[in-house]
Amino acid sequence: MKKHPYVLSSLLLVSVLASSCGGGAADTKPDDTDVQSPQISEAADGDAETTAAEELPSLVIDERWDGEDVTMLVRSEFLYEFLNDDTADVVNDAIYKRQLAVEELLGINLKIADITGTFSTKDKYLGELKSSVLAGDGAYDIAASAANYMLPVIPDGLFHDLAGNRYIDLSKEWWSQGYVENMEIDGSLYLATGSISVNSLDNMCVMFFNKKMREDMALENPYELVNAGTWTFDKQVQMSHAVTSDINGDSVISADDRVGCYSYNNMCIAQTISFGLDFSKRGDDGYPYITYLSDRMVTAFDRFRDFRLSSDYLEGKQDGQDTLDLTTVMQQKYQNGNMFIMAQVLSSAKVMRGMDVDFGIIPMPKLDESQERYYTCAMENLTVVGIPSSVENTDRAGAVIEAMAIDGYNSITPAYFESALKGKYARDNESAEMLELIRDSLWFDFAYLNSVSLNDINHLFNNSIIKGKEITSAFEAQKEKIEKNLAKLLDGYASLKQ
């Protein structure tokens, strides 16, 4: 494990970056349509209006921890989220300045420790964290890692309740309100996500489309469809079919042919979310219950299965292949310019900025026009943060987390969208506008994010297609286990209150 002391000199003054001009991202799942999109701030240009000190509760300003170390344990693979000295890149520069600003604001030395933490190496990360908590050594004040394996260990008592922290205000726009709404139990929230991490932005599932191919094939404009609310799964299927052609004449559609839709297993999960399909809901008692199997789920499954098994859909192979490796391969193949739609995470835009053919970025489609809004899925390995239960000075840790989230919202997120995606990676103003819609439609589901504890319920849809099973029988075969495991999970949460 590497440790990176990154300490601010007391003589270095760094201004805390500007506040956003608008309200928070509307990432809950409301029916109302008057959601206001956050305006991009002038932070990227350095025009500071409100400091983090002014945003934080006043007693934080009076309570400095001069010279004290605060250590944050992160994943090596996503170290860039919290430690970055590449000031030539505007996003990395904002991350670099945030660390300096938070250290100066609170009078602390923020140290970043990292250890491998992919899903396949999760035992190393969790082992390090659990060992520290059990030893009570207070080695780590803050832990940041993947939601899909951090959430299942909450009942083990590894984290303090963030909702009860003196300095953390989970109602603020720098915390994902869709996540807060869906993940809190009995008024407690042990891990949170939001603007503290760029990983939640990188991990948003979107669709890239080849602009030249659209023009050459005289297809409808996806931007206009999105804005009209008519970008639906039927449109995706129709366009994909119109484009697909066996160019090399071998009777098999491959990456060497003209491909309508290029996707892979995890993006099937993302489309489940984009179709507005619930895995769970909250009952009158406030607790989640499983709602997976519905008429709408069955309809969506049948239609998507037919499309996925058609020649208009090319599957990115994932047999034992790491998702990060597969993503890299897909990004490379898409740049050849012979694929119309590619379903991938938004971070792919950064990789493909050298692509000769222009591409656009749009949200994943609705199931049909009766669906009131678009829903964006963030892959379940998005970063969540918490305070290990062995930490004694939770006030200090909470102040650091809140300050980092505020600065992320005021500085890093605007830099990501405005200066990076809008200025360098996205090829047109329409895609830039789409990015705000995509971010504003971000949606979370308790069962989806807790899928590891619930018999991989999020993979039931795509695995049933692969195995040739009907979704009804596949769910019924797992229903009892899923509901028992949900009850066990909720009992674990309840035990934390005793």
Secondary structure by P-SEA (a helix, b strand, c coil): cccccccccccccccccccccccccccccccccccccccccccccccccccccccccccccccccccbbbbbbbbccccccccccccccaaaaaaaaaaaaaaaacccbbbbbbccccccaaaaaaaaaaaaaaaccccccbbbbbccccccccccccccccccccccccccccccaaaaaccccccccccccccccccccccbbbbbbbaaaaaaaccccaaaaaaaccccaaaaaaaaaaccccccccccccccccccbbbcaaaaaaaaaaacccccccccccbbbbccccaaaaaaaaaaaaaaacccccccccccccaaaaaaaaaaaaacccccccccccccccccccccbbbbbbccccccccccbbbbbcccccbbbbbcccccaaaaaaaaaaaaaaaaaaccccccccccccccccccaaaaaaaaaaaaabbbbcccccccccccccaaaaaaaaacccaaaaaaacaaaaaaaaaaaaaaaaaaac
